[in-house]
Amino acid sequence: MQEIRFVCPKCGQKLECELKMAGQKIQCPACKNSINVPNPYPPTAKLPRVRSNSAEQIE
């Protein structure tokens, strides 16, 4: 089981939870602050779509 470790931004409590919880809200057990579990992977950039001319033939 993979886990993610992070700290509460309000009280500094060290927290850990399962990786599948990334992006979900939890409550800090120390200060009861509502926290979004951080995603350890950066979001993927959306690349522009490239149009191709399907009528064009390659010889």
C-alpha positions as CSV (number, residue, x, y, z in Angstrom):
1,M,0.0,0.0,0.0
2,Q,1.4,3.4,-1.0
3,E,1.1,6.3,1.4
4,I,1.4,10.0,1.2
5,R,2.9,12.1,4.0
6,F,2.2,15.7,4.5
7,V,1.6,18.3,7.3
8,C,-1.5,20.2,8.3
9,P,-1.0,23.8,7.0
10,K,-2.8,25.1,10.1
11,C,-1.1,23.3,13.0
12,G,1.9,21.5,11.5
13,Q,0.7,18.1,12.6
14,K,2.4,15.3,10.5
15,L,-0.1,13.3,8.7
16,E,-0.1,10.2,6.4
17,C,-2.8,8.5,4.5
18,E,-3.3,6.1,1.6
19,L,-2.3,7.5,-1.8
20,K,-5.8,6.8,-3.1
21,M,-7.0,9.7,-0.8
22,A,-5.1,12.3,-2.8
23,G,-7.4,15.2,-3.8
24,Q,-10.0,14.4,-1.1
25,K,-10.8,16.4,2.0
26,I,-9.9,15.0,5.4
27,Q,-10.0,16.5,8.9
28,C,-6.8,17.0,10.8
29,P,-7.0,14.9,14.0
30,A,-5.1,17.5,16.0
31,C,-6.8,20.8,15.2
32,K,-9.9,19.6,13.3
33,N,-9.0,21.8,10.3
34,S,-10.4,20.6,6.9
35,I,-7.5,19.7,4.6
36,N,-7.2,18.7,1.0
37,V,-4.9,15.7,0.7
38,P,-2.2,16.9,-1.7
39,N,-1.6,15.0,-5.0
40,P,2.1,14.0,-5.1
41,Y,2.1,13.9,-8.9
42,P,2.0,17.2,-10.8
43,P,-1.0,17.7,-13.1
44,T,-0.3,16.8,-16.7
45,A,-0.2,19.8,-19.1
46,K,-2.8,19.9,-21.8
47,L,-1.2,19.9,-25.1
48,P,-2.8,21.7,-28.1
49,R,-4.4,19.4,-30.6
50,V,-2.8,19.2,-34.0
51,R,-5.1,19.0,-37.0
52,S,-4.2,17.0,-39.9
53,N,-5.5,17.3,-43.4
54,S,-7.0,13.8,-44.1
55,A,-7.5,14.7,-47.8
56,E,-3.8,15.2,-48.3
57,Q,-2.0,12.2,-49.8
58,I,1.5,11.2,-49.3
59,E,3.4,10.0,-52.3
